[in-house]
Amino acid sequence: MRRRDFIYLSGVGTGAMMLPNFKGFARPIEQQQALDYVDVKIKKELADVALNAAKAKGATYADVRIGRYLTQGVGARENRIQNVSSTESYGAGVRVIVNGCWGFAATNNMSKDGIAKTAENACAVAKANAKIGGTPVQLAPQKGYGEVSWKTPIEKNAFEVPIKEKVDLLLNVNGIAMAGGASFVTSRIQCINEQKYFASTDGSYIDQDIHRFYPTFDVTKTDEVMGGFESRAALSSPVGMGYEYLTPKDSEKVKGGAGLTLYKNRYDILEDMKNATKNASEKIVAKSVEPGKYDLVLDPSHLWLTIHESVAHPTELDRVLGYEANFAGTSFLTLDKLKSHNFHFGSDKVNIVGDKLQYGSLGAVGYDDEGVKCGKWDIIKDGVLVNFQAIRDQAHMIGLNASQGCCYAQSWDAVQFQRMPNVSLQPGKTPLSVEQMIKGVEKGIYIVGNGSFSIDQQRYNFQFGGQLFYEIKNGKIVGMLNDVAYQANTNEFWNSCSAICDESDYRLGGAFSDGKGQPQQANAVSHGSSTAKFNGVNVINTKRRIG
């Protein structure tokens, strides 16, 4: 029997035997099981058991998160399927304050006795922590919302789409690449569904159904003459949407520079693969860049990663305070810079917001993982640093009266802590297209797609590559470049921002799994922008060697 037929007939049940290593308490399930839901009445009963047990053991505050986490992945390489997996993880985490200290415990024993025992264990942990001493936890006030719910506004649940349909699509995608002369090609579809229930002694009972989706690929072509190779990755984005993201719409396509087709809230994976295979061939013969100073025109498919590393991470308050120093470093954005009310992070064109609401984004939820209703706030306003990212037990440290709603845990068995929201560069306020922006550049490079990067432990000195590079001379794109990376420090880079395209060009990029914390947790987050121009940035040739 052909492997392809085997996958079709056996579906996800036998496909689960080909699962990659999965962590925690995840277990393989049949595809149909992913469509089942736990009755909200059952979740409320279990939540009340946890809260009452915690209060009985002396908790002055308690919250419980009951979570069912579903993942599905389909992967293909050339003309074969490499992986089909569906997993479920279900359990509860209880967090408490006793004697001024935090305690946390988790369980996958979802009986009432199991939940009660877990709450008691969390209280025991808090009491043990209290013996060590330290400053008592100070929570920003938070009203209870009663029984409320929120759901990602999807049109088509990705878990309802048959595995066969996903397999057919990926093999078709790979077939386009092979027909176009590709040497290697991989493609993947990843689906996430977080069914999360939060309850607290503040009086909230919050039921949320959160969906994320990511179709992507990588295509490589070898240079048989010189022995090298070039690749191009998909220009898709991971999104907080359903399977409708794979339904192409002309209205959601964006005309980029160099005749490129780029994508907003819908993605044409077949079209992009055809273009990517052609781009990989073009990169093989592209001119190697001459190092020097260039004006950079950065597409959102590239700029999201620069925002993520140089803006979103250094404005995390726990990083600023040194809590992340052991694992991920600190931040050059110290508290005194915020308190000065006059630290010019960037030019007056730069307006950056934290946002947990934007449609289609990975970070969009109704409420965070400590029951705070989500919103949007300024981080950089007219180039000036005006805020950080803070949760309930941090808000008072920077003079806030409330949390900004950016607390998150990757699963029910992980304690929630401060995670970045969507952090996005706001579009320009006056009409400006990419074509018009390029016309104003004498010597520059247009960069599309994210590539390799490096940044120091204070998020200050960095280097970024990309996927596609085009030389700009006297207001026109004159050809493709290769071996491009730019170097700068965060402050000088953002102060060199001289123009941002208008809202019609605004798009999201993002990371499906941004790591932080010890033990490490993953968070999904988007970063939006329009195409932006940065003047006089140092560009190096990544292929050249010293000596």
N, C-alpha and C positions, 0 to 999 in steps of 0.2 A: 504494500500500500504506500502511495506517495505521502510524504510528510504533510503536504498541504491538505490532502484528503483526510489524513489522521486528525489534524487540527479541526477541520470542519465537523467531523463526526463526533469527536470526543468532547469538543467544547472546553469550557473552563475547568470542568471536573478533573480530567486527566491533564489538562494544561497546568493545573496547580502543581503537578509533580515536577514541572520545569521551573518552579519559582526560584528567583534569586533568594539569597539569604534575607529573611525579614526579621525585624527586631521586635523586642518586647513581647506582647501577648497576642500579636496578630496571628490569625489562623486562616488557612485557605478555605474558600467557600465557593459554592456554585453561583453562577451569575444571577440566577433568579432570587437567591437569598438576599442579594444587595437591595432588592426592591421592598423588602419588609421593613416596617418601622415599629419601634417600641411605643406602646400606648403612653401618651403624656400623663395619664392618670397614674400609671405605674411609676413613672419617673418622679412625679410629685410625692407619692407615698414614700418612696425610698429616700428622697431628699429630706422630707420631714423627719424620718427616722434618724438620719445623720445629724441634722441640726439639733434635735432634741437630745440625742446622746451626747453631743458636744457640750451643750449648755449644762447638762447634768454633771459633767466632769469639770465644770468651772470656766468654760470658754466665754469670754466677753464678746467675741465675734466668731462667726463660723460661716464658711461657704462650702458648697459641694458642687462638683461638676460631674455629671453623668454623661459619658461620651460613647458614641458608636462611630468608629472611624473606618471608612471603607476606601480601599484603593483598588484600582484596576489598571493593568498595563499590558500593552501589546507591542512587541518589538519585532522588526524584520531586518534582515541583512540580505542584500541582493534579491535573489528569487526564493528565499526561504524564510519561514517564521522562526525566530530565535526564542521567543518568550511569550507566554500568555499567563497572566496571573490575576487572581482576585483574592483579596484578603479582607478580613474584618477584625477589628479590635474593639472590645466592649468592656467597660468597667467604670469605676468611680474614684475620684480623688477628693479628699476632704482637707480643707485648710482651716486652721483655727488660730486665735490669739488667746493664750492663757498666761497670766502673770506678766503681760506686756510683751510676750515673745511669740513668734510664729511657730507653728507645728504643722506637719503635713504627713498624710499617709494615704495609700491607694490600694485598691483591691479589684480583682475580677470575680470575686464571690458576690454575686448580685442578689443574694437573699437579704432579708431584713436583718438577720443576725450578723451577716457578713458586713453589711453597711454600718451597723451600730458599732461593731468591734473596730472597724477602721476609724471611725470618729474618735473612739476612745484612745486608739493608738496615736492619732494626731495630737490629742491633748497631752498624752504622755510625753511625746517628743517636745512639745512646747514647754512643758514643766521642766524637762531636762535642760533645754536651752536656757531657761530662766535662771538656772543655778549658775550659769557661766557669767551672767550679768550683761551689761550693755544698756544702750539707750532704748527705752520702751518704744514699741511700734506706735507711730502716730498716723492714723488713717484720716485722709480727707473725708468729710461727711458725704454720704451718698444716700439719697432717698430710695426707698423700695418702690418698684414699679408694679407690684402685684403679678398677675399671670399675663404675660405678653409673649409674642412670638415674632420671628423674623425669618425670611427665606431669601436666598439668592434668587433674583428675578430671571430664571432660566426659561427658555422656550422648548428645549429638548433635553431631557435627562440623559446624560452620556451613558449611564448604567443600563438604560433601557435599550440601547442600540446593540443588536446582536454582535457577538464576537466575530462571526463570519463577515459581517459588513466592514468591520474595522480591519480584518485580515485582508479582505479584497482591496480596500483602499490603499493600505500600505504596500501591498505587492504591485498595485498599479503605479503608485508613486515611484517605487524603486525601478519598475520597468521603464518609466520615462527616462530616468537617469542612465540606465544601461543602454537604452536605445540611442541616447545622446553621447555615448562614448565614455561614460564614467567607468573608473577602475574599481571603485568601492562605493557602496552606499548603505547607510542605515537609516531607518525611520522608526518613529515611536509615537504611541498615543498613551497619555497618562491621564487618569481620571481620579478625582478625589471627592469624597463626600463626608463632611463632618456633621454628624447629628449630635448637637451639644445641648445639654440642659443644665442651667445654672440656677442655684437657689442659695439664698443667704439669710442670715438673721436680720438683715435690713428690711426684709419683706419682699424680695424679688423672686419670681419664678419664671425664668426666661428660657423658652424653647427655640432653638435656631437650627436651620437646615442649610448648610453652606456647601456650595459646589465650586470646584476648580477643574480646569481642563487645559491640557497642553499637547498639541500635535507638533512634532518637530522632525528634522532630519539633518543628516550630514552627508555631503557628497564629495568625493575625492577623485581627481584625475592625475595620473602619473605622467611625467615627462620622460618618454622612452629614450629620447636623445641624450638628455643631460642627467637623467636618473633622479630628478627631484619630483615633487608632487605639490599640488595646491588643492585646497578644500574650500567649500562654502557651506555655511550652516543655513538653516531655514530662517526666514525673516518673520516668522510667526512670533507670538508672545504667549506666555502662560497667562490665562485669564480667569477671572471669576465669573464664568459663564457656563453654559451647557454645550451640547454637541452642535448647536446652531452656529457656533463660531466657524465651523467648517462648511457653511453654506455661503458660497461667494456672492457678493453684491458689488456691482460697479460703483454704487454710491459710497461704499466703504473702502474704495481703493484711492490711494494718494499718488499723484504724479511727483516722483522725486527727481533729483538732478540726474544727468547722464542717461535719461530715458528709463530709469528704474521704476518698477511698480511696487509700491509699498502698501501696507494694510493697516486698517483701523480696527473696527469691531467685528469684522468678518475676514476670513482668510481663505485664499484659493491655493491649496497645497499643491495641486497638480500644476498650475501655472508657475508657482514659485520654484518647483523642482526643475521645470524646463529651463527657467531663467538661471537657476543656480548652476546647473550643469554647464551651461554656456559660460557663466562667470568664472567657473573653475578653470576652463580652458583659456579664457582671456588672462587670468592671473599668471598662468605659466609664462606668457610672453610679455607681460607688463613690464614697463621700465622701473628699475630700482630707484627709489627716491634719493634725491640729493639732500643731505642733512642741512639744516638751517632753520631760520625763523619763517613761519608761515602763519597766515590767517587761516583758522580752521572753521569749516562749516560742518557742524555735527548734527547728523540725523537723530531723531528720538530713539531709533533702534540701536544706536550706539550710546547716546548720551545718558540713557537710563542707568548704565553701569557706573559711569563717572559720578552721577548724582548719588547713587547708592553708596559708593565707597568714600567719596569726599564730602558729602553733605549729610546723608542719613545716618551713617554710623557715628561721626563725630558729634552729632547733636543728641545722641542717646544720653540721658542724664546719668544712668548708672556707669557708663563709660567715662563721662566727665568726672564723676566722683571717685573713680579709680576701682570700682567694683569688678571691672572686667580686665584689670591689668594683667592678671596671671595668665589668662588665656588669649585674649584678643587685643590687649593694649589699652591705652588711655585716649585722650583727645587734646588737641591743641586748643580747642575751644573751652577754656577754663571759665569758672564761675565769674571771675572778675570782668571778663569780656562781656558777659551778659549784663552784669550789674552796671557797667559803664554806660549802657544805652547808646553807645556811639562806636561800637566796633564794626568797621566796614568789612564785612565778609566778602562782599562782591560789589560790582558796579550798581548804579541806581536802576539798571534794567532788571536786576535779579530779585525776583519775588518767589519764595519757596514756602510751600505749605505742608503741614501734616494733615492727612485726610484718611478717614476710615469709612467713607461713604461712597466714593466715586464708582459709578456704574461700570461693570466689567473689570474692575480691579481685583487683584488677589487679596488685598487687605480689607475689602468691603464686608462689614458685618453690622448688625444693628446694635449689638452690645459687646463689650469686651469680656475677657474671662474673669473679671471681678465685678460684673454687673453694672458697668458704667455705660450709659448711652453714648454712642460714638458721634463724632462731629469732625470739624475742620478748624485748623488754627494756623496762624502765621508763625513761621520759624525764622525766615529772613524777609524783611520788609524794606523795599527800596534799597536793597544792598546791606542793610544793618541787621545784625543778630538781635532778635527780639524774644526768642523762646527756645526751649528744649523740648524733649519728649519725656513726659512724667506720668507715673501711675499714683494710686492712692497713698501709698506710704512714702512717696517722694515729693508730692506736691508742695508741702510746706517748706521744703528745702530751697525752693526758688520763689517763694512768696505766692504760690497759687492756692486758691481756696477749694479747688476741685481737681480731680484727675482729668487727664486729657483722653482717657479711654483707649490706651494702647498697651493693655496687659494681655498676655497670651501664653498658653501652654500647648506644646505640640500634640499632647495626648492626655487622656484621663490619668495616666500614671506619672505625669510630670508636673511639678509645681509651676504655677503661672508666675511670670515676671515680666519686666518691661521689655517689649519688642517694638521695633520701629513700625509705624503706620506706613501707608503709602506716603512717600515724600516726593513732591513734584515741583518742577519749575513751571511757573505760570506763563502762559503765552503772552506775546507782545500785545500792546493795546492799540496799535495802529496797523492798518492792513499792510502785510508784507508776505510775499510768497517766497518759496525757495529759489525760484528762477530770478526774482528781483534781488534777493540777497547775494546770489552768486555774481550777478552783474556788477555789484559794488566791491568785488574782491580783485585786486591786481595780482597777487601772488598767494595762492592758498591751496588747501586740500579739502576735498569733500569726503567725509567718512561715514560709511553706513555699516551697521551691524557691530556687535561687540566681539572682542577678541581677548587675548591674554592681557593681564594687568599685574601691577605690583604697587603696593602702597605701604608706607611705614606704620609703626605702631601708634603714632599719634594722628594718623590720617592726614598727614601734611604733605610729604613729598611723594609723588606718584609717577607712574608710567602706564599708558594705555595703548593697546593696539586696536584692531578692528577687523572687519570682514572684507570690505571693499573700499578702495581708495582711488580718488580721481583728482588729477592735477587741474588747478584753476589758474589761468593766465589771462590778465586783462579782461576779466568779467566773463570768461567762457571756460567750460570744461574742455580740455584738449586731449585727454587720454587717461588710461588707467595707470596707477602706480602700484608698487609693491614694496614690502619690507618697511612699512611705516609704523612708527610709534611716536607718541608725543610725551614730553616730560614737563612737569611744572610742580609748583607747590600750590596747595588748595587756595590760599589767599590770593596769590597773584593771578591764578587761572580765572577764578570767578570775577576778579576785578577787571579782567581783560574782556569780559563779555560786553560786546558793543551793539548787538542786535538779536532779537528773537522774533521768529515768524509768528503770524497771528493764529487765532484759535482754530482756523480751518485745517491747520497742519498738525494740531495737537494729537499725540498718540501715546499709548502706554507700552512700556517694556517691563520686565520684571524677573524675579528669581523664584522658582518653585520651592527651593529649600535653602534659605539663608541661615547659616549656623551661628550659634551664640550660646554662651553659658557652659557651666560645668556641673553635672553632666551635660553634654552638648544637646541642644534642642534645635529643630529646624522650623523656620517661619516662612510663609509665602508672602511676598510683598511686591507691589508694583511701583513704578516711578514714571511719571508722565512729563512730557515736554513738547514743545514745538522745536523745529530746527533752530539752532542758535549759532552765532558767530563769535569766535574768540580771537582777538588780535595778537599777533606777534608771539606765537607759542613755539617753543623749541621742539623740532622734529628730528629724530635720529633714524639712521638706517639700521634695522635689526639684523641685517645679514653681514654687515661689515665687522671685521675683527681688528683689534688693536695689535699692531706689530706685523 
